[in-house]
């Protein structure tokens, strides 16, 4: 195994007898790479100024080894405005097993400090791409030699894009401070114009703040004034009769969103 000046890892096989080198049934050429590019969204968005809604974002990239032998992949997080360039990672996946890359593993790389992963994740939002790479040289899994795995597996050309499955699970959870109680005032009231004998009956529901003293009659008058652009109702010249009132309370549940994406290989 020789590392060339251009960073290419070359495998040299020696034998005591002159024999023909083992070749795959279909020619793979000298060197090929299989790349998977999976998007990630990590961290917290606290306002609605951008295209993504407020919430806590997480991405989980699962890599399933479909073969009955271990496969080693090299992965790298490429974030927007990333400063760290040499953040390559070696990941060994046992036979017919699953490994994952999530935001907790991505963020320490971006900040170059694994001890800050718990503190950094909730405070910032970062999006980017995870690059997952498998290298093949003359049918041999080059990456496996980096992790002391069995490297004498000879691949057919049909196998190179069918070694692993890569899927991405994106989740968005509501911010903690949005999980709060909401209170509404339901009021029945009537409007009696002073110069008419007819009575108009209404029912309205108003959002009010918890732990606050409210005047239902003032709320009704203010709302009528806001919506009465055509001055169909003269609040000052009318009499408002307040009927039954009711307080309705509820708690906002966690607004959870989930998407799943399959990532296709790119062979070059």
C-alpha positions in Angstrom: 0.0 0.0 0.0 1.7 3.2 -1.2 0.5 6.8 -0.7 1.3 8.9 -3.8 2.2 12.6 -3.9 -1.3 13.4 -5.1 -2.9 11.7 -2.1 -4.0 8.6 -4.0 -3.8 5.3 -2.1 -2.4 2.5 -4.3 -2.6 -1.1 -3.4 0.3 -3.3 -4.5 -0.1 -7.1 -4.3 3.1 -9.3 -4.3 3.4 -13.1 -4.9 6.2 -15.6 -4.8 5.0 -17.0 -8.1 4.2 -15.1 -11.3 0.5 -15.2 -11.5 -2.1 -13.0 -13.1 -3.6 -10.4 -10.7 -7.2 -11.0 -9.6 -9.6 -8.8 -11.6 -13.3 -8.2 -11.0 -15.6 -9.7 -13.5 -16.4 -6.2 -14.9 -13.6 -3.7 -15.3 -13.9 -0.8 -12.8 -10.9 1.1 -14.3 -8.0 2.2 -12.1 -9.8 4.4 -9.4 -13.4 5.3 -8.7 -15.1 7.1 -5.9 -18.7 6.8 -4.7 -20.0 10.0 -3.1 -23.3 10.6 -1.2 -24.3 14.2 -0.5 -26.8 14.5 2.3 -28.2 17.8 3.5 -28.3 18.7 7.2 -30.1 21.4 9.2 -28.9 21.7 12.8 -29.6 24.1 15.7 -32.3 26.7 16.6 -34.1 29.4 14.7 -35.8 31.8 17.1 -37.5 34.2 14.7 -39.4 34.0 11.4 -37.2 36.4 9.4 -35.9 33.7 7.1 -37.4 31.0 4.9 -37.4 28.4 7.7 -39.9 28.6 10.5 -38.8 29.0 14.1 -37.9 25.8 15.8 -35.3 23.3 16.9 -33.8 21.6 13.9 -32.0 18.2 13.8 -30.9 15.9 11.0 -30.0 12.2 11.3 -28.2 10.5 8.5 -28.3 6.7 8.6 -25.9 4.6 6.6 -26.9 1.0 6.1 -24.2 -1.5 5.1 -26.0 -3.9 2.7 -23.1 -6.3 2.4 -21.9 -9.3 4.5 -18.5 -7.7 5.1 -17.5 -4.4 6.9 -17.3 -1.2 4.9 -15.4 1.9 5.9 -16.6 5.3 4.7 -15.0 8.7 5.0 -17.4 11.5 5.8 -17.0 15.3 6.1 -19.4 18.1 7.1 -19.4 21.1 4.7 -21.3 23.9 6.4 -22.2 27.3 5.0 -19.3 29.8 5.8 -17.3 26.9 7.2 -13.8 27.7 8.4 -12.5 24.2 9.2 -11.4 22.4 6.0 -9.7 19.2 7.3 -12.6 17.7 9.2 -12.5 14.3 7.6 -13.8 11.3 9.7 -13.3 7.6 9.2 -16.4 5.5 10.0 -16.5 1.7 10.0 -19.8 0.0 9.4 -20.0 -3.7 10.3 -21.7 -6.1 7.9 -25.4 -5.6 7.5 -25.4 -2.9 10.2 -26.4 0.8 10.5 -24.3 3.7 11.5 -25.5 7.3 11.9 -24.3 10.9 11.7 -26.4 13.5 13.5 -26.1 17.1 14.6 -24.4 16.2 17.8 -21.5 14.7 15.7 -21.6 17.6 13.1 -21.4 20.6 15.4 -18.2 19.6 17.3 -16.5 19.4 13.9 -17.7 22.8 12.8 -16.5 24.4 16.1 -13.4 22.2 16.3 -14.2 21.6 19.9 -16.1 18.4 20.8 -16.6 19.5 24.4 -18.9 22.3 23.4 -21.3 20.2 21.4 -24.0 20.3 24.1 -23.8 24.1 24.5 -23.4 25.0 20.9 -26.3 23.0 19.4 -29.3 24.9 20.9 -27.7 28.4 20.4 -27.0 28.5 16.7 -28.3 27.3 13.4 -26.1 25.8 10.7 -27.0 24.2 7.4 -24.8 22.4 4.9 -23.9 19.1 3.3 -22.5 15.8 4.6 -20.2 14.2 2.1 -19.9 10.5 2.4 -17.2 8.8 0.2 -16.2 5.3 -0.6 -13.0 4.8 -2.7 -12.4 1.8 -5.0 -9.1 1.0 -6.7 -9.1 -1.9 -9.2 -12.1 -3.4 -7.5 -10.6 -3.1 -4.0 -12.2 -1.1 -1.1 -9.5 1.4 -0.4 -11.2 2.8 2.7 -11.1 -0.5 4.5 -7.3 -0.4 4.7 -7.6 2.8 6.6 -9.5 1.1 9.4 -7.6 -2.3 9.3 -10.6 -4.0 7.8 -10.5 -6.9 5.3 -9.5 -5.2 2.1 -9.2 -8.2 -0.3 -12.9 -8.1 -1.4 -13.0 -7.7 -5.2 -16.1 -5.8 -6.4 -18.0 -6.1 -9.6 -18.9 -2.8 -11.3 -22.5 -3.5 -10.5 -21.6 -3.5 -6.7 -19.9 -0.2 -6.5 -23.2 1.9 -6.3 -25.0 -0.8 -4.2 -22.8 -1.1 -1.1 -24.7 1.1 1.3 -28.1 2.9 1.6 -28.0 6.5 2.8 -31.2 8.1 4.2 -31.7 11.4 6.0 -34.3 12.1 8.6 -35.0 15.9 9.2 -37.0 16.9 12.3 -38.3 20.3 13.6 -39.6 20.7 17.1 -41.3 23.8 18.6 -39.2 26.1 20.7 -39.6 25.5 24.4 -41.0 29.0 25.1 -43.8 28.4 22.5 -45.2 25.5 24.6 -47.4 27.7 26.8 -51.0 28.2 27.9 -53.3 30.2 25.7 -56.5 31.9 27.0 -59.6 33.2 25.2 -62.6 35.2 26.2 -65.9 34.2 24.7 -68.5 36.9 25.0 -72.2 37.2 23.9 -73.3 40.8 23.4 -76.0 42.9 21.7 -75.8 46.2 20.0 -78.8 48.5 20.4 -78.6 51.8 18.3 -80.1 54.6 20.3 -82.3 55.8 17.4 -83.6 52.3 16.5 -85.6 49.6 18.3 -83.9 46.6 16.7 -81.2 44.6 18.6 -78.3 42.9 16.9 -76.9 39.9 18.8 -73.3 38.7 18.4 -70.9 36.2 19.8 -67.1 36.8 19.7 -63.9 35.1 20.9 -61.0 37.2 21.9 -57.4 36.2 22.7 -56.3 37.5 26.1 -53.2 37.2 28.1 -53.1 34.9 31.2 -52.9 36.5 34.6 -54.4 39.8 33.3 -57.5 41.6 34.4 -59.7 42.5 31.4 -62.8 44.5 30.8 -65.0 42.5 28.3 -67.0 45.6 27.3 -63.8 47.6 26.5 -62.4 44.7 24.4 -65.7 44.5 22.4 -65.8 48.3 21.8 -62.1 48.4 20.7 -62.6 45.5 18.3 -65.7 47.0 16.8 -63.8 50.3 16.3 -60.9 48.4 14.6 -63.1 46.5 12.2 -65.7 49.3 11.6 -63.9 50.9 8.7 -67.2 51.8 6.9 -68.7 53.2 10.1 -71.7 51.0 9.9 -71.8 50.9 13.6 -71.5 54.1 15.7 -70.1 52.8 18.9 -70.6 56.1 20.7 -74.2 56.4 19.5 -75.1 52.7 20.3 -75.6 50.8 23.5 -73.7 47.6 23.9 -75.4 45.0 26.2 -73.0 42.4 27.6 -74.5 38.9 27.9 -72.7 35.7 29.0 -68.9 35.5 29.1 -66.7 32.4 29.3 -63.0 31.9 29.7 -61.5 29.2 27.5 -57.9 28.0 28.1 -55.7 25.5 26.2 -52.1 24.6 25.9 -50.2 24.7 22.6 -48.9 21.2 21.8 -45.5 20.6 20.3 -45.7 21.3 16.6 -43.5 18.6 15.1 -42.5 18.2 11.5 -40.6 15.2 10.0 -39.3 14.5 6.5 -37.3 11.5 5.2 -35.0 11.7 2.1 -33.1 8.9 0.2 -29.7 10.0 -1.1 -28.5 8.5 -4.4 -24.8 7.7 -5.1 -22.7 9.7 -7.5 -19.9 7.6 -9.1 -16.9 9.3 -10.6 
